[in-house]
């Protein structure tokens, strides 16, 4: 990362304009996260939703990803989940249906049509999810004997569902506006902003626990006493050290790449000669970036979400299935996790497998070995010792698959490390409610999105400062 070039580019008016537009969109998103759904008296509704959210790990996890919109029952509560789900559906169909794959290969016009279909699929998904959220909230409020939310009329249902669906579509549009600025993926940046906005709350929780000296203070070599909880002090210190190690390791994994040397044949046309040069084709260890983690988290939330809907119906026939889905597909509580029950392993194992699956899946979309081999052959490029055409395609596919195998396993292990940390903290230090599984996923997304955004800013900075190097 060339920080000197990045700082120099900030003097460029076009760069300033792009950064200010992105910053403005993020501010608008954070403002929208505090506009409540017109369903009940806002203060009472927020109190009820806060009590529901804080009662489960699943609620806390959804609240983190929505940037606090769930706790406020905001109009952007549904968030980007419908768009992410629609993207996965269209990309799977693109791979499964040959005409769609041909359309994808048509270039910008084909991809524009597929993107339009993705937006169209997002709308019904947003409506269904909005209805489900309101239904779950109402049933939960009724179960707690609260009168904060009465029986909504048909008009109130339409207004509330319309507001939440519009919020989801508005977020999708804001994400695309950010992407158009060329300094980061809009969807990832909005999720990044939502997670960062929860950081003060997480730090406040740790700070309160740290300075709670009801169980004693920390004695340093019997010389002096620090007014901090000793158990919490050493636990936070251990968490910080492990986090720094994971941060360093994650940065290295994100930046790691295999460099393939490309040779170009020398050609003579008239009195001029072309080619005869060498170039490189960098293949990243994790070409999909943070997208596999975001997709995995989105899909992991669906079974528990369906379980909440089935439970809210009050139908006894669905009670067992609903409780199983909620129990299996939420972060295991370290207090109940003894290792003797296989149920506690379901969430981390499925999370690990989904990260690997989506790494392979998304890399297959962003890195097309057939297209690269074809373009190299047209341009007279070849890899030393490998014949152009099919052999080059086979070589690139094998290389990428080997890189993905290692990269996806490492990414999956990093994703599930916080679960092991929660287990160890509980059984060796007796500490619960650390929400490391939530914070660990957030850290993974924040670091990956931050690195990718900085890389795109660096590329844009090189473009706008190119004339300075040309002089």
Buried (B, 14 or more C-beta within 10 A) or exposed (E): EEEEBBEBBEEBEEBEEBBEBBEEBBEEBBEBBBBBBEBBEBEBBBEBBBBBBEEBBBBBBBBBBBBBBBBBBBBBBBBBBBBBBBBBBBBEBBEEEEEBEEBBEEEEEBBEEBEEBBBEBBBEBBBBBBBBBBBBBBBBBBEEEBEBBEEBEEEBBEBBBBBBBBBBBBBBEBBBBBBEBEBBBBBBBBBBBBBBBBEEEBEEEBEEBBEEBEEEEBEEEEEEEEEBBBBBBEBBEBBEEBBEEBBEEBBEBBEBBEEBEBBBEEEEEEEEEEEEEEEEBEBBBBBBBBBBBBBBBBBBBBBBBBBBBBBBBEEEEBEEEBEBBBBBBBBBBBEEBEEEEEEBBBBBEBBBEBBBBBBBBBBBBEBBBEEBBBEBBEEBBBBEEBEBEEBBBBBBBEBBEEBBEEBBBBBBEBBBBBBBBBBBBBBEBEBEBBBBBBBBBBBBBBBBBBBBBBBBBBEBBBBBBEEEEEE
